[in-house]
Amino acid sequence: MKEKNSTISSLILNYNDWKTTKHLALELNECSNITDVVIVDNCSSDDSYIKLKEIESTKIHVIKSEHNGGYGYGNNYGIKYIAENLQCTYVLICNPDVEISNECIGKLRTTMIENPKCAIAAPIQRLYKKDGKII
């Protein structure tokens, strides 16, 4: 069984959207269930990398891929960085525009710990009808 205090690094892939990425990174920075936030700038053509470096800290890491090889390449680039530098147990891959709570992240960790054969876990998005009931 995996350790109950297993660490989680979050990975955010950015391309020309530093404002949305910055917003999510600062939210994840406040989550007690997140050990590190890694932002991979996927060779943006704007000043995203410079803007994101402004929020870098001991918990927020900002790196830049060698070239824009697409979504998979950018995420793999970040996962490799995490594996080599942060020694975390789990990686939470987030698009910049997601909303996720600290509680949800904790539940994902619990799912992984309680199911040692599980390699991937994801929350279910809540969709609502016009009357407010969950679909």
C-alpha positions in Angstrom: 0.0 0.0 0.0 1.2 3.5 -0.8 2.0 6.0 1.9 -0.8 8.2 3.1 1.4 11.3 3.0 2.2 10.8 -0.7 3.2 14.1 -2.4 1.5 15.6 -5.4 3.1 18.0 -7.9 0.7 19.8 -10.2 1.6 20.4 -13.8 0.1 23.2 -15.9 1.0 23.4 -19.6 0.9 27.0 -20.9 0.8 28.3 -24.4 0.1 32.1 -24.9 -2.2 32.2 -21.9 -0.2 33.4 -19.0 -3.1 35.2 -17.2 -5.2 32.0 -17.0 -2.1 29.9 -16.1 -1.0 32.4 -13.4 -4.5 32.4 -11.9 -4.5 28.6 -11.6 -0.9 28.4 -10.4 -1.6 30.8 -7.5 -4.8 28.9 -6.5 -2.9 25.6 -6.5 -0.1 27.3 -4.5 -2.6 27.7 -1.7 -3.7 24.0 -1.7 -2.3 22.1 1.2 -2.6 18.9 -0.9 -0.1 20.2 -3.5 3.6 20.1 -2.8 4.8 21.9 -6.0 3.3 23.6 -9.0 5.2 23.2 -12.2 4.4 25.4 -15.2 5.7 24.4 -18.6 5.7 27.2 -21.1 5.4 25.4 -24.4 7.4 28.0 -26.3 4.7 30.6 -26.3 5.0 33.3 -29.0 4.1 36.0 -26.5 5.7 37.1 -23.3 4.1 34.3 -21.2 7.4 32.9 -20.0 8.6 36.2 -18.7 5.3 37.0 -17.0 5.1 33.5 -15.4 8.7 33.7 -14.1 7.4 36.7 -12.0 5.4 34.3 -9.7 8.2 31.7 -9.4 8.9 30.6 -5.8 10.1 27.7 -3.8 6.7 26.0 -4.5 6.1 27.3 -8.1 8.5 26.2 -10.8 8.4 27.8 -14.2 10.2 26.0 -17.0 10.2 26.4 -20.8 10.2 23.5 -23.3 12.9 23.4 -26.0 10.2 23.6 -28.7 6.5 23.4 -29.0 5.9 19.7 -29.7 2.2 19.9 -28.8 0.2 18.9 -25.7 1.7 15.5 -25.1 5.2 16.7 -25.6 4.8 19.6 -23.2 3.2 17.4 -20.5 5.9 14.8 -20.9 8.5 17.5 -20.6 7.0 18.7 -17.3 6.7 15.1 -16.0 10.3 14.5 -16.7 11.3 17.6 -14.8 9.1 16.6 -11.9 10.6 13.1 -11.8 14.2 14.3 -12.0 13.9 17.3 -9.6 10.9 17.0 -7.2 10.6 13.3 -6.3 6.8 13.4 -5.8 4.6 10.4 -5.7 1.8 11.7 -8.0 1.4 14.3 -10.8 -1.8 16.2 -11.2 -2.0 17.4 -14.9 -4.2 20.5 -15.2 -5.2 22.6 -18.2 -4.9 26.3 -17.2 -8.7 26.8 -17.3 -9.7 24.1 -14.8 -11.2 24.6 -11.4 -10.3 22.0 -8.8 -10.6 22.2 -5.0 -8.1 21.1 -2.4 -10.7 18.6 -1.2 -11.0 17.1 -4.6 -7.2 16.7 -4.9 -7.2 15.0 -1.5 -9.9 12.6 -2.7 -7.8 11.8 -5.8 -4.8 11.0 -3.6 -6.9 8.8 -1.4 -8.2 6.9 -4.4 -4.7 6.3 -5.6 -3.5 5.2 -2.1 -6.4 2.8 -1.6 -6.1 1.3 -5.1 -2.4 0.5 -5.6 -3.0 -1.0 -9.0 -4.6 2.3 -10.2 -2.3 4.4 -12.4 -4.7 7.2 -13.3 -7.5 8.9 -11.5 -9.7 11.8 -12.5 -12.6 13.7 -11.0 -16.0 13.7 -12.6 -17.2 17.1 -13.9 -20.5 18.1 -12.5 -23.0 19.3 -15.1 -26.2 20.9 -14.0 -29.7 21.1 -15.6 -31.4 24.5 -15.8 -33.3 23.6 -12.6 -30.0 23.2 -10.7 -30.1 19.4 -10.4 -27.0 17.5 -11.3 -27.2 15.6 -14.6 
